[in-house]
Amino acid sequence: MSVQGFLEALIADEPKAPHSIQLEVDTGGDTPALFEVLLTIMTGILRNWYQPPINLSNLQPSDLGKLMAYFASFGYGFHLDITEVPRVFRSRNRDYLQQRILSDMKFQMTNDGQLYTVHFSILPTA
């Protein structure tokens, strides 16, 4: 199934129980490629909820919880850290290509003086 097909099936219903959905994408074991797939899924979910351009400052707490639940349904943790933008800030969103561990990969964006850092983790099975 394509990432788009997975996304459409995922958001067609409310989030399911953790680890209840199988995410099958061929990344050839390439963790940065998996990170990009997870970012694509995140963006697709947000586009379904909000009109473009997507602004993370508009993300409601209930939607954040639902987003986290969608990711948990296929075994991943979605994490969003929000801090003030440092005085000196240089976005390095391609740095994840140098990482090999999913939880070390980060994607950052700024809006309205806030720095939003997105990262993912693999959820432990029960």
Secondary structure, DSSP 8 states (H G I E B T S, - for coil): --HHHHHHHHHTS----TT-S------TT-HHHHHHHHHHHHHHHHHHHS-SS--GGG--HHHHHHHHHHHHHTTEEEEEEEEE--SS----TTGGGG--SGGG--EEEEETTEEEEEEEEE----
